């Protein structure tokens, strides 16, 4: 095994301690043998939202690194990713194969609100841990099951915060909303409705688009004609870019705040830097130029295993789920590897700072609790696109 890529910082061995030891206990769970652990993930490798496959690549980069360093407690991790094209019926077929044919131990770092909403009932019924799914849709984040460990805060809470942002940063009294007509966008709308009442803001128009929709020009015209002071864009990178292109064509200058899953270098790449200049984005991670060794390690690993990739926040989504999983696996030691023990171990992760997330605290769920207790990334911050870069922006209430 080639170990020539050793990193020059202490965190180079995060989550891979004890690699040389050999498992002593017999297999106790499906997907686990004396030599490996099988985990699976559905990803939009192709299709209209394939830019989100960055999540899978981030997770895969971390798993490749762990395996090249001997695995976890002597076991390698077999990370199986399958292309669902962000099509829920396809996701359902894939997940059924993961569970019934492949016998995967856990589903780690999968992507998508609509795909996850379509399969989460089945996953939980079969008692398969779902760790770090890339979705903030209501059904997934508030699911009442200890088997669910959501990646980030629900979109309804983000929706409330974006109304506050429009009010306190833009001074907006009337807003327009562009949203994706699926579980992610609809959950954002629920939060926005709450935020309108809370902050005394009026929503003049809410225009939806289908996930595969190419042309949003009609929606943008209606939004501009509404006379809104500001825009909330619940948009993925590709439709967000289309929105900014159309906005520029119309000479519309109303300020915009875009939800965090639309923050990507892909947006200015597709729309042009000028069209995106001055647009604000919510975010849940540090920027890639942050000197934190965890971030710099992730950047090095991404460059090593996926040299064609421009580092993006979505890569960090994948790193997060994969790193939390491997940390739990490491803590389980050489004893039996079972799904129940995995859940108990995950719930024991407190004040952990050795991942791309500044700090991970996973709470225990009591009867009646929802999976929001299991959030891997609880916080949110903001950036603004200026001069060709995403720059940190501190909202008034964060000072």
C-alpha positions in Angstrom: 0.0 0.0 0.0 1.4 3.4 -0.9 1.5 5.8 2.0 3.5 8.6 0.2 0.7 11.1 0.6 1.2 11.6 4.4 0.0 15.0 5.4 2.0 17.5 7.3 -0.3 18.1 10.2 -1.4 16.1 13.2 -4.9 15.5 11.9 -3.6 13.3 9.1 -4.6 10.3 11.2 -8.2 11.5 12.1 -10.5 8.5 12.6 -7.9 5.9 11.5 -6.3 5.2 14.9 -5.8 1.5 15.6 -5.6 0.5 12.0 -3.1 -2.2 12.4 -5.1 -4.2 14.9 -7.2 -7.2 13.8 -10.9 -7.6 14.7 -11.4 -10.2 17.5 -15.1 -10.5 17.5 -17.2 -12.5 15.0 -19.6 -10.8 12.6 -22.7 -9.6 14.4 -24.5 -7.6 11.7 -25.3 -7.8 8.0 -22.8 -6.0 5.9 -19.9 -6.7 8.3 -17.2 -9.3 7.9 -13.8 -9.8 9.6 -12.2 -7.8 6.8 -14.7 -5.1 5.7 -17.8 -3.1 6.3 -20.2 -2.4 3.4 -21.9 1.0 3.4 -24.0 2.4 0.5 -25.1 5.7 -1.0 -27.4 6.9 -3.7 -26.1 9.9 -5.7 -27.1 11.9 -8.8 -24.0 11.0 -10.8 -25.8 12.0 -14.0 -28.9 14.1 -14.8 -30.1 17.6 -14.3 -28.6 18.0 -10.8 -25.4 16.0 -11.2 -23.4 18.9 -9.7 -24.6 17.5 -6.4 -22.6 14.4 -7.0 -19.9 16.4 -5.3 -21.3 15.1 -2.1 -20.5 11.5 -3.0 -17.0 12.4 -4.2 -16.3 14.1 -0.9 -17.4 11.1 1.1 -15.5 8.8 -1.3 -12.3 10.8 -0.9 -12.4 10.3 2.8 -13.2 6.6 2.6 -10.4 6.1 0.1 -8.0 7.8 2.5 -9.1 5.7 5.4 -8.7 2.5 3.4 -5.2 3.4 2.2 -4.2 3.8 5.8 -5.4 0.3 6.7 -9.1 0.9 7.4 -10.8 1.0 10.8 -9.5 -1.5 13.4 -8.3 -3.7 10.6 -11.5 -3.6 8.5 -11.6 -1.8 5.1 -14.8 0.1 4.2 -16.5 -0.9 1.0 -18.3 2.3 -0.1 -20.9 1.5 -2.8 -22.4 4.5 -4.7 -25.1 4.1 -7.3 -26.5 6.7 -9.7 -30.2 7.5 -9.0 -30.2 10.6 -11.3 -32.2 12.3 -8.5 -35.3 10.4 -9.5 -37.2 9.1 -6.5 -38.6 5.9 -8.2 -35.1 5.0 -9.2 -33.8 5.7 -5.7 -36.5 3.3 -4.3 -35.2 0.5 -6.5 -31.6 1.2 -5.6 -32.2 1.3 -1.9 -34.2 -2.0 -2.0 -31.2 -3.6 -3.7 -28.8 -2.1 -1.1 -30.9 -3.6 1.8 -32.2 -6.9 0.3 -29.4 -7.9 -2.1 -26.2 -6.2 -1.0 -27.0 -6.4 2.7 -25.4 -3.0 3.4 -24.5 -2.2 7.1 -25.6 1.5 6.8 -26.5 4.2 4.2 -24.0 7.0 4.5 -23.9 10.5 2.9 -26.7 10.0 0.3 -28.0 13.0 -1.6 -31.4 14.6 -2.0 -34.6 15.7 -0.4 -37.1 14.1 -2.8 -35.0 10.8 -3.1 -34.6 10.5 0.7 -38.3 11.3 1.3 -39.2 8.5 -1.0 -37.1 5.8 0.8 -36.7 6.9 4.4 -39.8 4.9 5.5 -38.4 1.7 4.0 -34.9 2.3 5.4 -36.2 2.8 8.9 -38.6 -0.2 8.6 -35.5 -2.4 7.8 -33.5 -0.9 10.7 -30.7 0.4 8.5 -28.9 3.5 9.9 -29.2 6.5 7.6 -26.3 8.8 8.3 -25.7 12.3 6.9 -28.3 12.4 4.1 -28.0 15.7 2.1 -31.5 17.0 2.8 -33.2 19.5 5.2 -36.7 18.5 4.1 -39.2 18.3 7.0 -40.0 14.6 6.6 -36.4 13.6 6.8 -35.1 15.9 9.5 -38.1 15.5 11.9 -38.4 11.8 11.4 -39.1 9.9 14.6 -36.5 7.2 14.5 -33.1 6.6 16.2 -31.9 5.2 12.9 -31.9 8.7 11.2 -28.9 11.0 11.6 -29.6 14.2 9.5 -26.7 16.2 8.1 -28.0 19.8 8.7 -30.7 21.9 10.1 -34.2 21.6 8.5 -35.1 23.9 5.7 -38.0 25.4 7.6 -35.6 26.9 10.1 -33.4 28.2 7.3 -36.5 29.8 5.8 -37.3 31.7 9.0 -33.7 32.9 9.1 -33.7 34.1 5.5 -36.7 36.2 6.1 -34.9 37.7 9.1 -31.9 38.3 6.8 -34.0 40.1 4.2 -35.5 42.3 6.9 -32.4 43.2 8.9 -29.8 43.2 6.2 -31.8 44.4 3.2 -34.4 46.4 5.1 -37.0 44.6 3.0 -40.7 44.9 3.7 -42.0 42.9 0.7 -40.3 39.9 -0.7 -40.6 37.5 -3.7 -39.6 33.8 -3.5 -38.3 31.4 -6.1 -38.4 27.8 -4.9 -37.9 24.3 -6.2 -41.3 22.5 -6.3 -40.2 19.4 -4.3 -39.9 18.6 -0.6 -36.9 20.9 -0.1 -38.5 24.0 -1.6 -41.8 23.3 0.1 -40.2 23.0 3.5 -38.4 26.3 2.9 -41.8 27.9 2.1 -43.2 26.6 5.4 -40.4 28.3 7.3 -40.7 31.5 5.2 -44.4 31.7 6.1 -43.5 31.6 9.8 -40.8 34.1 9.3 -43.1 36.5 7.5 -45.3 36.7 10.6 -42.4 36.8 13.0 -40.6 39.7 11.3 -43.5 41.6 9.8 -42.6 41.0 6.1 -45.0 40.5 3.3 -44.5 37.9 0.5 -45.9 39.3 -2.7 -45.3 36.3 -4.9 -43.9 32.7 -4.6 -42.9 31.2 -7.9 -42.1 27.5 -8.2 -40.1 25.6 -10.7 -39.7 21.8 -11.3 -36.4 20.2 -10.5 -35.7 19.5 -14.2 -37.0 22.8 -15.5 -34.7 24.6 -17.8 -36.4 28.0 -18.3 -37.3 30.1 -15.3 -37.7 33.4 -17.3 -41.5 33.6 -16.8 -41.1 33.2 -13.0 -38.5 35.9 -12.9 -40.7 38.4 -14.8 -43.6 37.8 -12.4 -41.2 38.3 -9.5 -39.8 41.5 -10.9 -43.2 42.9 -11.7 -44.4 42.2 -8.2 -42.4 45.2 -6.9 -40.6 43.1 -4.2 -37.8 44.7 -2.2 -35.8 41.5 -2.0 -35.7 37.9 -3.2 -35.3 34.6 -1.4 -34.0 32.0 -3.7 -34.6 28.4 -2.6 -32.6 27.2 -5.6 -30.1 24.5 -6.4 -26.9 25.7 -8.3 -28.2 25.2 -11.9 -31.6 26.8 -11.5 -30.0 29.5 -9.4 -27.7 30.3 -12.2 -30.6 30.6 -14.6 -32.4 32.9 -12.2 -29.4 35.2 -12.0 -28.9 35.2 -15.8 -32.6 36.2 -16.3 -32.4 38.8 -13.5 -29.4 40.4 -15.1 -31.2 40.5 -18.5 -34.1 42.4 -16.9 -31.8 44.8 -15.1 -33.4 43.8 -11.9 -31.4 45.0 -8.9 -33.4 43.7 -5.9 -31.0 42.1 -3.4 -31.0 38.3 -3.1 -30.2 35.7 -0.4 -29.9 32.2 -1.7 -30.3 29.0 0.4 -27.1 27.2 1.3 -27.6 24.2 -1.0 -27.3 26.6 -3.9 -23.9 28.0 -2.8 -21.5 26.6 -5.4 -18.7 27.8 -7.8 -21.1 26.3 -10.4 -23.4 29.3 -10.0 -21.0 32.1 -11.2 -19.5 29.7 -13.7 -22.9 29.2 -15.4 -24.4 32.6 -14.9 -21.2 34.7 -15.2 -19.5 36.5 -12.3 -21.2 39.8 -13.0 -24.7 38.3 -12.7 -23.9 36.9 -9.3 -22.0 39.8 -7.9 -23.4 41.0 -4.6 -25.7 37.9 -4.1 -25.7 36.6 -0.5 -25.8 32.9 0.4 -26.4 31.1 3.6 -23.8 28.3 4.4 -23.1 25.7 7.1 -19.3 25.3 6.6 -16.1 27.2 6.8 -14.7 28.3 3.5 -12.0 26.2 1.7 -9.3 28.8 2.4 -9.9 28.5 6.1 -6.6 27.6 7.7 -8.2 24.9 10.0 -6.2 21.7 9.5 -9.4 19.7 9.0 -10.4 21.8 6.0 -6.9 21.8 4.5 -6.7 18.0 4.9 -10.0 17.7 3.1 -8.7 19.9 0.3 -5.6 17.8 -0.1 -7.5 14.6 -0.2 -10.1 15.9 -2.7 -7.2 17.0 -4.9 -5.5 13.6 -4.6 -8.6 11.5 -5.4 -10.6 13.8 -7.6 -8.1 16.3 -9.1 -10.7 17.6 -11.6 -12.9 18.9 -8.8 -13.0 22.6 -7.7 -13.6 22.4 -3.9 -17.2 23.2 -3.1 -19.4 23.3 0.0 -21.2 20.2 -1.2 -18.0 18.2 -1.1 -17.9 19.0 2.6 -21.4 17.5 3.1 -19.9 14.2 2.0 -16.8 14.5 4.1 -19.0 15.1 7.2 -21.2 12.0 7.0 -18.2 9.8 6.1 -16.0 11.2 8.9 -18.7 10.9 11.5 -19.3 7.3 10.5 -15.7 6.3 10.6 -15.2 8.0 13.9 -18.1 6.0 15.4 -16.7 2.8 13.8 -13.3 3.5 15.4 -14.9 4.0 18.8 -16.6 0.7 18.5 -13.3 -1.0 18.7 -12.7 -4.7 18.1 -16.0 -5.9 19.6 -19.1 -6.9 17.8 -20.1 -4.4 15.0 -23.8 -4.1 15.1 -26.3 -1.4 13.9 -27.6 -0.9 17.4 -24.1 -0.4 18.8 -23.4 2.0 15.9 -26.4 4.1 16.9 -25.4 4.1 20.6 -21.8 5.1 19.7 -23.0 7.9 17.4 -25.2 9.3 20.2 -22.0 9.3 22.4 -20.1 11.7 20.2 -19.8 15.0 22.1 -17.6 18.0 21.5 -15.8 16.2 18.7 -13.6 18.6 16.7 -11.6 16.4 14.4 -13.8 16.7 11.3 -14.6 19.4 8.7 -17.4 20.5 11.0 -16.1 22.9 13.7 -17.8 20.7 16.4 -20.1 17.7 16.4 -22.5 17.0 19.2 -25.0 14.3 18.7 -27.8 14.1 21.3 -29.7 11.0 22.4 -33.2 10.6 21.3 -35.9 9.8 23.9 -39.4 8.5 23.1 -41.3 11.0 21.1 -38.2 12.9 20.0 -37.4 13.6 16.3 -34.2 13.0 14.4 -33.3 16.7 14.8 -31.6 15.6 18.0 -29.2 13.7 15.8 -28.1 16.7 13.6 -24.4 16.5 12.5 -24.2 20.2 11.6 -26.5 22.5 13.7 -25.2 26.0 12.8 -25.6 28.4 9.9 -23.6 31.4 8.6 -23.5 33.7 5.5 -21.3 34.7 2.6 -21.6 37.3 -0.2 -20.2 36.8 -3.7 -17.9 39.7 -4.4 -15.0 40.2 -6.8 -15.1 36.6 -8.0 -15.1 35.0 -4.5 -17.4 34.0 -1.7 -16.6 36.3 1.2 -17.6 35.8 4.8 -20.5 38.1 5.9 -21.5 38.5 9.5 -25.2 39.2 10.0 -26.1 41.9 12.5 -27.4 39.3 15.1 -24.1 37.4 14.9 -21.9 40.3 15.9 
